[in-house]
């Protein structure tokens, strides 16, 4: 039995199954990316997974499936970082400061420096609060060698 979910416009069975698969991938990658993953990476990981519904997953499918996950609470949402979409799979809100910092990192191959935030006119306390919060959530890692920060979700092989 395959019905079309009128609110999302996709096959209901496919949508719910894709939602479960998104949860599985996000939970499996959370230790490595801090609970934030690019739309491109999620599509790729879903495509590499077994199961016929995971073939040719498009970003629109993910958007619709995540909208169905909203009934589970605020643990899954799509956030815009610059021109790209990222899936946040940890509860909590990303502030404008968090999003701005992630956007700066995205423009610099995943690397963020305090200097780049200082150049935006941010005072030290604002920089420290933003960086500390992103690090506490695992979305930002410190490189002790050159004192830069890296967004693991933006690492590309």
ABEGO torsion letter per residue (X at the ends): XBBBBAAAGBBAAAAAAAAAAAAAAAAAAAAAAGGBBBAAAAAAAAAABBEAAABGBBAAAAAAAAAAAAAAEAABBBBBBEABBBBBABBEBBBAAAAAAAAAAAAAGGBBBAAAAAAAGBBAAAAAAAAAAAAAAGABBBBAAAGBBBBAAABBX
